[in-house]
Structure formats: C-alpha cells, structure tokens
Amino acid sequence: MIALTLFNLSILYLCAHFIGDFAFQSAWMAMEKGKNVEVLIYHSATYTAPFAAMLALLDGRTPLVPSVLFALVIFGTHVLIDTLSARMKVIKTIWADQLCHFAVIAALLFVGWL
C-alpha cells in the first residue's frame, strides 16, 4: 500500500468534496434542496458517496467504526451546512458555505478519522 501524507489525503478528500458537491449535484438538486428536505437529504447522500468510495479505496488504513462515524459526520454536517445556506440563508455566500465544508474535512483529518 502506498504511504499517504497528510497533504495527499487532504487533496484526495478535497477532490471527493468537489465531486460530491458539484459534479454529483444536478441543477434540480441545487434549486430544490432549499425548498424540499427530501432533496436536501438526497443531495447530502450523493455528497457522502465519494467520501465512502475514498474510504473503500483506502481500506485497511481506517478502522470500520471511525469510518462509519466519519460517513455519518460528513452526511450530517453537510445537511446542517446546506440547511443553513440553502434553506435558512444564514450562510450567505457560496464561499462561506465551502469554507464550512472544508473546516469539517480539516477537523476530520485533524482527529485522524480520514
């Protein structure tokens, strides 16, 4: 197995973030997630999928329990952040929204869940 540095892991998980938040989010999801909780949940699940795939690719590096907790944290925080931005309009700009998502990824890297 290839040894991954913290920098390499950061890049991999940022790629997973951009794939999940932009490539996997359709225009329909982007327009409706602020109005419909089911769409928000669906978007958050599709957002979490690249992270789950990344964990599967890095199998053996992360124990199962933190992996499951990690997926739940990624999913739950995405629901929360997008609720604050798309539904409640507390987070006003896409840059602030993205910064919140990056902070979650950084925190998970810091505690060693990624």
A tleap script that builds the chain and sets N, CA, C and O, in Angstrom:
source leaprc.protein.ff14SB
mol = sequence {
  NMET ILE ALA LEU THR LEU PHE ASN LEU SER
  ILE LEU TYR LEU CYS ALA HIE PHE ILE GLY
  ASP PHE ALA PHE GLN SER ALA TRP MET ALA
  MET GLU LYS GLY LYS ASN VAL GLU VAL LEU
  ILE TYR HIE SER ALA THR TYR THR ALA PRO
  PHE ALA ALA MET LEU ALA LEU LEU ASP GLY
  ARG THR PRO LEU VAL PRO SER VAL LEU PHE
  ALA LEU VAL ILE PHE GLY THR HIE VAL LEU
  ILE ASP THR LEU SER ALA ARG MET LYS VAL
  ILE LYS THR ILE TRP ALA ASP GLN LEU CYS
  HIE PHE ALA VAL ILE ALA ALA LEU LEU PHE
  VAL GLY TRP CLEU
}
set mol.1.N position { 0.834 -1.182 0.000 }
set mol.1.CA position { 0.000 0.000 0.000 }
set mol.1.C position { 0.876 1.242 0.000 }
set mol.1.O position { 1.916 1.283 0.657 }
set mol.2.N position { 0.450 2.239 -0.734 }
set mol.2.CA position { 1.201 3.479 -0.834 }
set mol.2.C position { 0.997 4.301 0.435 }
set mol.2.O position { -0.125 4.473 0.911 }
set mol.3.N position { 2.103 4.802 0.966 }
set mol.3.CA position { 2.010 5.658 2.152 }
set mol.3.C position { 1.485 7.024 1.723 }
set mol.3.O position { 2.030 7.654 0.817 }
set mol.4.N position { 0.433 7.467 2.377 }
set mol.4.CA position { -0.160 8.748 2.041 }
set mol.4.C position { 0.185 9.774 3.107 }
set mol.4.O position { 0.029 9.525 4.302 }
set mol.5.N position { 0.650 10.917 2.664 }
set mol.5.CA position { 0.938 12.001 3.594 }
set mol.5.C position { -0.354 12.747 3.906 }
set mol.5.O position { -1.360 12.575 3.217 }
set mol.6.N position { -0.323 13.558 4.926 }
set mol.6.CA position { -1.483 14.370 5.282 }
set mol.6.C position { -1.868 15.274 4.112 }
set mol.6.O position { -3.052 15.488 3.852 }
set mol.7.N position { -0.873 15.800 3.414 }
set mol.7.CA position { -1.143 16.657 2.258 }
set mol.7.C position { -1.879 15.868 1.175 }
set mol.7.O position { -2.876 16.342 0.630 }
set mol.8.N position { -1.386 14.659 0.860 }
set mol.8.CA position { -2.034 13.835 -0.163 }
set mol.8.C position { -3.461 13.465 0.232 }
set mol.8.O position { -4.368 13.508 -0.599 }
set mol.9.N position { -3.657 13.106 1.487 }
set mol.9.CA position { -5.007 12.802 1.964 }
set mol.9.C position { -5.917 14.019 1.854 }
set mol.9.O position { -7.079 13.902 1.466 }
set mol.10.N position { -5.383 15.182 2.196 }
set mol.10.CA position { -6.165 16.413 2.091 }
set mol.10.C position { -6.623 16.636 0.656 }
set mol.10.O position { -7.784 16.965 0.414 }
set mol.11.N position { -5.721 16.460 -0.283 }
set mol.11.CA position { -6.062 16.644 -1.700 }
set mol.11.C position { -7.110 15.623 -2.127 }
set mol.11.O position { -8.068 15.977 -2.815 }
set mol.12.N position { -6.945 14.369 -1.733 }
set mol.12.CA position { -7.922 13.338 -2.091 }
set mol.12.C position { -9.308 13.671 -1.555 }
set mol.12.O position { -10.296 13.533 -2.277 }
set mol.13.N position { -9.398 14.107 -0.308 }
set mol.13.CA position { -10.695 14.403 0.271 }
set mol.13.C position { -11.280 15.715 -0.244 }
set mol.13.O position { -12.501 15.862 -0.298 }
set mol.14.N position { -10.445 16.656 -0.617 }
set mol.14.CA position { -10.971 17.858 -1.277 }
set mol.14.C position { -11.534 17.498 -2.649 }
set mol.14.O position { -12.556 18.044 -3.065 }
set mol.15.N position { -10.874 16.586 -3.349 }
set mol.15.CA position { -11.414 16.100 -4.631 }
set mol.15.C position { -12.763 15.412 -4.402 }
set mol.15.O position { -13.708 15.634 -5.160 }
set mol.16.N position { -12.856 14.585 -3.370 }
set mol.16.CA position { -14.135 13.934 -3.049 }
set mol.16.C position { -15.201 14.982 -2.757 }
set mol.16.O position { -16.354 14.831 -3.160 }
set mol.17.N position { -14.814 16.039 -2.059 }
set mol.17.CA position { -15.755 17.126 -1.758 }
set mol.17.C position { -16.272 17.765 -3.040 }
set mol.17.O position { -17.482 17.909 -3.217 }
set mol.18.N position { -15.374 18.146 -3.929 }
set mol.18.CA position { -15.794 18.831 -5.153 }
set mol.18.C position { -16.615 17.915 -6.059 }
set mol.18.O position { -17.559 18.367 -6.706 }
set mol.19.N position { -16.264 16.648 -6.105 }
set mol.19.CA position { -17.061 15.693 -6.890 }
set mol.19.C position { -18.462 15.590 -6.299 }
set mol.19.O position { -19.451 15.666 -7.027 }
set mol.20.N position { -18.551 15.417 -4.985 }
set mol.20.CA position { -19.848 15.260 -4.342 }
set mol.20.C position { -20.695 16.516 -4.352 }
set mol.20.O position { -21.909 16.448 -4.542 }
set mol.21.N position { -20.060 17.672 -4.148 }
set mol.21.CA position { -20.831 18.903 -4.013 }
set mol.21.C position { -21.137 19.572 -5.345 }
set mol.21.O position { -22.084 20.352 -5.436 }
set mol.22.N position { -20.356 19.282 -6.376 }
set mol.22.CA position { -20.587 19.934 -7.658 }
set mol.22.C position { -20.899 18.942 -8.782 }
set mol.22.O position { -21.927 19.069 -9.446 }
set mol.23.N position { -20.031 17.967 -8.998 }
set mol.23.CA position { -20.254 17.034 -10.109 }
set mol.23.C position { -21.490 16.172 -9.893 }
set mol.23.O position { -22.227 15.904 -10.842 }
set mol.24.N position { -21.728 15.734 -8.660 }
set mol.24.CA position { -22.873 14.861 -8.376 }
set mol.24.C position { -24.153 15.632 -8.049 }
set mol.24.O position { -25.210 15.025 -7.872 }
set mol.25.N position { -24.070 16.952 -7.969 }
set mol.25.CA position { -25.265 17.748 -7.665 }
set mol.25.C position { -25.859 18.269 -8.970 }
set mol.25.O position { -25.240 19.074 -9.665 }
set mol.26.N position { -27.033 17.814 -9.288 }
set mol.26.CA position { -27.692 18.275 -10.509 }
set mol.26.C position { -28.257 19.679 -10.295 }
set mol.26.O position { -28.344 20.161 -9.165 }
set mol.27.N position { -28.634 20.319 -11.386 }
set mol.27.CA position { -29.264 21.637 -11.295 }
set mol.27.C position { -30.558 21.537 -10.493 }
set mol.27.O position { -30.889 22.434 -9.717 }
set mol.28.N position { -31.281 20.447 -10.686 }
set mol.28.CA position { -32.520 20.219 -9.947 }
set mol.28.C position { -32.257 20.183 -8.445 }
set mol.28.O position { -32.977 20.812 -7.670 }
set mol.29.N position { -31.221 19.443 -8.033 }
set mol.29.CA position { -30.887 19.373 -6.608 }
set mol.29.C position { -30.510 20.750 -6.077 }
set mol.29.O position { -30.948 21.147 -4.997 }
set mol.30.N position { -29.699 21.472 -6.838 }
set mol.30.CA position { -29.250 22.790 -6.392 }
set mol.30.C position { -30.429 23.741 -6.198 }
set mol.30.O position { -30.438 24.535 -5.257 }
set mol.31.N position { -31.419 23.664 -7.081 }
set mol.31.CA position { -32.576 24.561 -6.994 }
set mol.31.C position { -33.576 24.128 -5.921 }
set mol.31.O position { -34.222 24.968 -5.294 }
set mol.32.N position { -33.702 22.819 -5.713 }
set mol.32.CA position { -34.761 22.313 -4.833 }
set mol.32.C position { -34.323 22.022 -3.398 }
set mol.32.O position { -35.173 21.928 -2.513 }
set mol.33.N position { -33.017 21.876 -3.143 }
set mol.33.CA position { -32.587 21.488 -1.791 }
set mol.33.C position { -32.930 22.534 -0.737 }
set mol.33.O position { -33.018 22.215 0.448 }
set mol.34.N position { -33.122 23.765 -1.159 }
set mol.34.CA position { -33.519 24.806 -0.228 }
set mol.34.C position { -35.006 24.800 0.081 }
set mol.34.O position { -35.448 25.418 1.049 }
set mol.35.N position { -35.777 24.101 -0.743 }
set mol.35.CA position { -37.228 24.073 -0.585 }
set mol.35.C position { -37.747 22.741 -0.068 }
set mol.35.O position { -38.790 22.688 0.583 }
set mol.36.N position { -37.023 21.668 -0.354 }
set mol.36.CA position { -37.520 20.323 -0.089 }
set mol.36.C position { -36.484 19.544 0.721 }
set mol.36.O position { -35.370 19.317 0.250 }
set mol.37.N position { -36.845 19.139 1.924 }
set mol.37.CA position { -35.919 18.419 2.803 }
set mol.37.C position { -35.485 17.091 2.176 }
set mol.37.O position { -34.330 16.691 2.325 }
set mol.38.N position { -36.376 16.417 1.490 }
set mol.38.CA position { -36.015 15.137 0.859 }
set mol.38.C position { -34.920 15.325 -0.183 }
set mol.38.O position { -34.024 14.488 -0.296 }
set mol.39.N position { -34.980 16.405 -0.940 }
set mol.39.CA position { -33.938 16.692 -1.933 }
set mol.39.C position { -32.629 17.003 -1.223 }
set mol.39.O position { -31.566 16.571 -1.669 }
set mol.40.N position { -32.693 17.744 -0.129 }
set mol.40.CA position { -31.501 18.046 0.658 }
set mol.40.C position { -30.857 16.765 1.183 }
set mol.40.O position { -29.635 16.620 1.136 }
set mol.41.N position { -31.658 15.854 1.673 }
set mol.41.CA position { -31.147 14.563 2.168 }
set mol.41.C position { -30.532 13.767 1.013 }
set mol.41.O position { -29.456 13.186 1.158 }
set mol.42.N position { -31.213 13.743 -0.121 }
set mol.42.CA position { -30.690 13.034 -1.304 }
set mol.42.C position { -29.361 13.636 -1.743 }
set mol.42.O position { -28.413 12.905 -2.030 }
set mol.43.N position { -29.285 14.968 -1.797 }
set mol.43.CA position { -28.027 15.623 -2.169 }
set mol.43.C position { -26.925 15.291 -1.167 }
set mol.43.O position { -25.792 15.012 -1.562 }
set mol.44.N position { -27.246 15.318 0.115 }
set mol.44.CA position { -26.238 15.015 1.137 }
set mol.44.C position { -25.753 13.574 1.034 }
set mol.44.O position { -24.581 13.293 1.285 }
set mol.45.N position { -26.650 12.661 0.666 }
set mol.45.CA position { -26.252 11.264 0.471 }
set mol.45.C position { -25.332 11.134 -0.735 }
set mol.45.O position { -24.329 10.422 -0.673 }
set mol.46.N position { -25.661 11.816 -1.836 }
set mol.46.CA position { -24.785 11.740 -3.013 }
set mol.46.C position { -23.463 12.455 -2.750 }
set mol.46.O position { -22.431 12.090 -3.313 }
set mol.47.N position { -23.496 13.474 -1.893 }
set mol.47.CA position { -22.267 14.149 -1.492 }
set mol.47.C position { -21.361 13.198 -0.707 }
set mol.47.O position { -20.142 13.205 -0.883 }
set mol.48.N position { -21.960 12.388 0.151 }
set mol.48.CA position { -21.203 11.477 1.008 }
set mol.48.C position { -20.600 10.310 0.211 }
set mol.48.O position { -19.585 9.748 0.621 }
set mol.49.N position { -21.204 9.948 -0.900 }
set mol.49.CA position { -20.767 8.785 -1.684 }
set mol.49.C position { -19.290 8.824 -2.091 }
set mol.49.O position { -18.608 7.812 -1.924 }
set mol.50.N position { -18.758 9.939 -2.619 }
set mol.50.CA position { -17.328 9.931 -2.967 }
set mol.50.C position { -16.409 9.741 -1.763 }
set mol.50.O position { -15.334 9.153 -1.882 }
set mol.51.N position { -16.833 10.240 -0.608 }
set mol.51.CA position { -16.044 10.031 0.610 }
set mol.51.C position { -16.053 8.557 1.001 }
set mol.51.O position { -15.024 8.008 1.393 }
set mol.52.N position { -17.216 7.919 0.893 }
set mol.52.CA position { -17.318 6.489 1.192 }
set mol.52.C position { -16.458 5.685 0.216 }
set mol.52.O position { -15.789 4.731 0.612 }
set mol.53.N position { -16.480 6.072 -1.048 }
set mol.53.CA position { -15.646 5.390 -2.049 }
set mol.53.C position { -14.164 5.569 -1.722 }
set mol.53.O position { -13.376 4.633 -1.855 }
set mol.54.N position { -13.792 6.769 -1.297 }
set mol.54.CA position { -12.396 7.031 -0.943 }
set mol.54.C position { -11.982 6.169 0.245 }
set mol.54.O position { -10.876 5.630 0.261 }
set mol.55.N position { -12.859 6.033 1.241 }
set mol.55.CA position { -12.557 5.171 2.386 }
set mol.55.C position { -12.400 3.723 1.946 }
set mol.55.O position { -11.538 3.007 2.455 }
set mol.56.N position { -13.237 3.285 0.995 }
set mol.56.CA position { -13.131 1.909 0.499 }
set mol.56.C position { -11.803 1.710 -0.224 }
set mol.56.O position { -11.183 0.653 -0.102 }
set mol.57.N position { -11.362 2.715 -0.976 }
set mol.57.CA position { -10.077 2.615 -1.682 }
set mol.57.C position { -8.905 2.580 -0.714 }
set mol.57.O position { -7.881 1.954 -0.986 }
set mol.58.N position { -9.062 3.248 0.401 }
set mol.58.CA position { -8.005 3.286 1.409 }
set mol.58.C position { -8.234 2.223 2.474 }
set mol.58.O position { -7.784 2.368 3.611 }
set mol.59.N position { -8.932 1.159 2.107 }
set mol.59.CA position { -9.284 0.077 3.028 }
set mol.59.C position { -8.067 -0.398 3.804 }
set mol.59.O position { -6.981 -0.576 3.252 }
set mol.60.N position { -8.273 -0.594 5.070 }
set mol.60.CA position { -7.179 -1.057 5.921 }
set mol.60.C position { -6.483 0.076 6.641 }
set mol.60.O position { -5.844 -0.150 7.668 }
set mol.61.N position { -6.591 1.288 6.130 }
set mol.61.CA position { -5.966 2.431 6.764 }
set mol.61.C position { -6.816 2.947 7.921 }
set mol.61.O position { -6.287 3.459 8.908 }
set mol.62.N position { -8.126 2.812 7.797 }
set mol.62.CA position { -9.035 3.346 8.796 }
set mol.62.C position { -9.893 2.220 9.358 }
set mol.62.O position { -10.501 1.484 8.580 }
set mol.63.N position { -9.968 2.056 10.675 }
set mol.63.CA position { -10.854 1.033 11.248 }
set mol.63.C position { -12.313 1.293 10.886 }
set mol.63.O position { -12.689 2.426 10.582 }
set mol.64.N position { -13.120 0.260 10.918 }
set mol.64.CA position { -14.514 0.348 10.479 }
set mol.64.C position { -15.331 1.343 11.284 }
set mol.64.O position { -16.078 2.129 10.701 }
set mol.65.N position { -15.214 1.335 12.599 }
set mol.65.CA position { -16.060 2.207 13.420 }
set mol.65.C position { -15.812 3.676 13.098 }
set mol.65.O position { -16.777 4.398 12.846 }
set mol.66.N position { -14.564 4.158 13.095 }
set mol.66.CA position { -14.379 5.553 12.698 }
set mol.66.C position { -14.848 5.820 11.269 }
set mol.66.O position { -15.287 6.931 10.971 }
set mol.67.N position { -14.767 4.830 10.379 }
set mol.67.CA position { -15.230 5.026 9.007 }
set mol.67.C position { -16.728 5.271 8.963 }
set mol.67.O position { -17.195 6.153 8.242 }
set mol.68.N position { -17.477 4.499 9.725 }
set mol.68.CA position { -18.926 4.680 9.778 }
set mol.68.C position { -19.251 6.023 10.436 }
set mol.68.O position { -20.099 6.769 9.946 }
set mol.69.N position { -18.581 6.324 11.535 }
set mol.69.CA position { -18.797 7.612 12.191 }
set mol.69.C position { -18.418 8.763 11.263 }
set mol.69.O position { -19.105 9.784 11.208 }
set mol.70.N position { -17.322 8.584 10.541 }
set mol.70.CA position { -16.881 9.598 9.589 }
set mol.70.C position { -17.962 9.854 8.547 }
set mol.70.O position { -18.282 11.009 8.262 }
set mol.71.N position { -18.527 8.802 7.980 }
set mol.71.CA position { -19.570 8.953 6.966 }
set mol.71.C position { -20.796 9.660 7.555 }
set mol.71.O position { -21.397 10.517 6.907 }
set mol.72.N position { -21.156 9.297 8.774 }
set mol.72.CA position { -22.289 9.959 9.428 }
set mol.72.C position { -22.003 11.439 9.690 }
set mol.72.O position { -22.884 12.285 9.536 }
set mol.73.N position { -20.774 11.742 10.084 }
set mol.73.CA position { -20.396 13.143 10.320 }
set mol.73.C position { -20.411 13.921 9.009 }
set mol.73.O position { -20.933 15.034 8.956 }
set mol.74.N position { -19.844 13.348 7.955 }
set mol.74.CA position { -19.837 14.020 6.640 }
set mol.74.C position { -21.272 14.282 6.196 }
set mol.74.O position { -21.603 15.391 5.777 }
set mol.75.N position { -22.125 13.260 6.289 }
set mol.75.CA position { -23.523 13.393 5.881 }
set mol.75.C position { -24.250 14.430 6.746 }
set mol.75.O position { -24.892 15.344 6.228 }
set mol.76.N position { -24.142 14.277 8.052 }
set mol.76.CA position { -24.860 15.156 8.975 }
set mol.76.C position { -24.423 16.609 8.886 }
set mol.76.O position { -25.257 17.514 8.890 }
set mol.77.N position { -23.123 16.833 8.806 }
set mol.77.CA position { -22.655 18.217 8.707 }
set mol.77.C position { -23.024 18.820 7.360 }
set mol.77.O position { -23.256 20.025 7.264 }
set mol.78.N position { -23.079 17.996 6.320 }
set mol.78.CA position { -23.493 18.534 5.021 }
set mol.78.C position { -24.959 18.956 5.067 }
set mol.78.O position { -25.323 20.011 4.547 }
set mol.79.N position { -25.794 18.133 5.687 }
set mol.79.CA position { -27.206 18.512 5.855 }
set mol.79.C position { -27.289 19.831 6.631 }
set mol.79.O position { -28.013 20.741 6.227 }
set mol.80.N position { -26.561 19.937 7.726 }
set mol.80.CA position { -26.595 21.139 8.557 }
set mol.80.C position { -26.112 22.371 7.787 }
set mol.80.O position { -26.791 23.398 7.771 }
set mol.81.N position { -24.956 22.274 7.156 }
set mol.81.CA position { -24.390 23.424 6.435 }
set mol.81.C position { -25.304 23.850 5.288 }
set mol.81.O position { -25.553 25.042 5.108 }
set mol.82.N position { -25.804 22.888 4.511 }
set mol.82.CA position { -26.679 23.253 3.397 }
set mol.82.C position { -28.043 23.747 3.879 }
set mol.82.O position { -28.686 24.544 3.195 }
set mol.83.N position { -28.490 23.287 5.043 }
set mol.83.CA position { -29.712 23.852 5.625 }
set mol.83.C position { -29.479 25.316 5.971 }
set mol.83.O position { -30.325 26.165 5.690 }
set mol.84.N position { -28.347 25.610 6.574 }
set mol.84.CA position { -28.031 26.994 6.941 }
set mol.84.C position { -27.832 27.888 5.732 }
set mol.84.O position { -28.107 29.086 5.793 }
set mol.85.N position { -27.353 27.311 4.624 }
set mol.85.CA position { -27.128 28.146 3.445 }
set mol.85.C position { -28.322 28.153 2.493 }
set mol.85.O position { -28.769 29.230 2.097 }
set mol.86.N position { -28.848 27.002 2.116 }
set mol.86.CA position { -29.898 26.933 1.095 }
set mol.86.C position { -31.296 27.182 1.651 }
set mol.86.O position { -32.140 27.775 0.978 }
set mol.87.N position { -31.538 26.734 2.868 }
set mol.87.CA position { -32.904 26.843 3.420 }
set mol.87.C position { -33.081 28.076 4.306 }
set mol.87.O position { -34.046 28.824 4.150 }
set mol.88.N position { -32.152 28.283 5.230 }
set mol.88.CA position { -32.320 29.352 6.215 }
set mol.88.C position { -31.619 30.650 5.806 }
set mol.88.O position { -31.895 31.709 6.370 }
set mol.89.N position { -30.724 30.569 4.840 }
set mol.89.CA position { -29.976 31.741 4.332 }
set mol.89.C position { -29.118 32.404 5.408 }
set mol.89.O position { -28.861 33.606 5.349 }
set mol.90.N position { -28.676 31.611 6.395 }
set mol.90.CA position { -27.772 32.126 7.427 }
set mol.90.C position { -26.363 32.258 6.850 }
set mol.90.O position { -25.673 33.248 7.095 }
set mol.91.N position { -25.948 31.261 6.091 }
set mol.91.CA position { -24.676 31.316 5.371 }
set mol.91.C position { -25.002 31.950 4.028 }
set mol.91.O position { -25.732 31.371 3.224 }
set mol.92.N position { -24.463 33.139 3.785 }
set mol.92.CA position { -24.917 33.964 2.659 }
set mol.92.C position { -24.225 33.673 1.325 }
set mol.92.O position { -24.850 33.814 0.274 }
set mol.93.N position { -22.958 33.272 1.343 }
set mol.93.CA position { -22.236 33.125 0.073 }
set mol.93.C position { -21.770 31.691 -0.116 }
set mol.93.O position { -21.639 30.925 0.840 }
set mol.94.N position { -21.522 31.348 -1.376 }
set mol.94.CA position { -21.001 30.013 -1.668 }
set mol.94.C position { -19.618 29.832 -1.045 }
set mol.94.O position { -19.240 28.721 -0.671 }
set mol.95.N position { -18.864 30.928 -0.938 }
set mol.95.CA position { -17.519 30.834 -0.360 }
set mol.95.C position { -17.593 30.484 1.127 }
set mol.95.O position { -16.796 29.686 1.620 }
set mol.96.N position { -18.530 31.071 1.823 }
set mol.96.CA position { -18.701 30.749 3.249 }
set mol.96.C position { -19.185 29.304 3.402 }
set mol.96.O position { -18.740 28.586 4.297 }
set mol.97.N position { -20.098 28.886 2.524 }
set mol.97.CA position { -20.588 27.507 2.520 }
set mol.97.C position { -19.424 26.527 2.308 }
set mol.97.O position { -19.293 25.537 3.028 }
set mol.98.N position { -18.597 26.816 1.324 }
set mol.98.CA position { -17.468 25.939 1.035 }
set mol.98.C position { -16.457 25.931 2.173 }
set mol.98.O position { -15.891 24.886 2.492 }
set mol.99.N position { -16.229 27.079 2.784 }
set mol.99.CA position { -15.310 27.155 3.921 }
set mol.99.C position { -15.791 26.273 5.072 }
set mol.99.O position { -14.985 25.625 5.741 }
set mol.100.N position { -17.096 26.251 5.300 }
set mol.100.CA position { -17.653 25.377 6.345 }
set mol.100.C position { -17.393 23.905 6.031 }
set mol.100.O position { -17.010 23.137 6.914 }
set mol.101.N position { -17.600 23.513 4.774 }
set mol.101.CA position { -17.343 22.125 4.383 }
set mol.101.C position { -15.852 21.790 4.520 }
set mol.101.O position { -15.496 20.706 4.983 }
set mol.102.N position { -14.983 22.727 4.115 }
set mol.102.CA position { -13.537 22.499 4.243 }
set mol.102.C position { -13.137 22.363 5.707 }
set mol.102.O position { -12.265 21.561 6.043 }
set mol.103.N position { -13.767 23.138 6.570 }
set mol.103.CA position { -13.465 23.066 8.004 }
set mol.103.C position { -13.823 21.695 8.569 }
set mol.103.O position { -13.100 21.165 9.413 }
set mol.104.N position { -14.925 21.122 8.114 }
set mol.104.CA position { -15.307 19.774 8.559 }
set mol.104.C position { -14.259 18.758 8.114 }
set mol.104.O position { -13.828 17.917 8.902 }
set mol.105.N position { -13.850 18.841 6.847 }
set mol.105.CA position { -12.832 17.921 6.329 }
set mol.105.C position { -11.532 18.081 7.106 }
set mol.105.O position { -10.904 17.088 7.476 }
set mol.106.N position { -11.125 19.318 7.355 }
set mol.106.CA position { -9.890 19.574 8.113 }
set mol.106.C position { -9.984 19.018 9.529 }
set mol.106.O position { -9.026 18.433 10.034 }
set mol.107.N position { -11.129 19.198 10.164 }
set mol.107.CA position { -11.308 18.679 11.527 }
set mol.107.C position { -11.226 17.156 11.539 }
set mol.107.O position { -10.617 16.575 12.438 }
set mol.108.N position { -11.836 16.506 10.546 }
set mol.108.CA position { -11.785 15.037 10.487 }
set mol.108.C position { -10.360 14.551 10.215 }
set mol.108.O position { -9.939 13.526 10.751 }
set mol.109.N position { -9.629 15.276 9.394 }
set mol.109.CA position { -8.213 14.923 9.186 }
set mol.109.C position { -7.434 15.111 10.488 }
set mol.109.O position { -6.599 14.279 10.844 }
set mol.110.N position { -7.708 16.201 11.192 }
set mol.110.CA position { -7.007 16.505 12.433 }
set mol.110.C position { -7.213 15.429 13.496 }
set mol.110.O position { -6.268 15.042 14.184 }
set mol.111.N position { -8.448 14.950 13.629 }
set mol.111.CA position { -8.711 13.927 14.648 }
set mol.111.C position { -8.345 12.525 14.171 }
set mol.111.O position { -8.441 11.563 14.933 }
set mol.112.N position { -7.925 12.409 12.910 }
set mol.112.CA position { -7.467 11.125 12.404 }
set mol.112.C position { -8.550 10.216 11.882 }
set mol.112.O position { -8.325 9.015 11.730 }
set mol.113.N position { -9.743 10.764 11.598 }
set mol.113.CA position { -10.824 9.941 11.058 }
set mol.113.C position { -10.728 9.785 9.555 }
set mol.113.O position { -11.477 9.006 8.967 }
set mol.114.N position { -9.835 10.499 8.933 }
set mol.114.CA position { -9.614 10.375 7.485 }
set mol.114.C position { -8.231 9.838 7.248 }
set mol.114.O position { -7.830 9.653 6.099 }
savepdb mol mol.pdb
quit
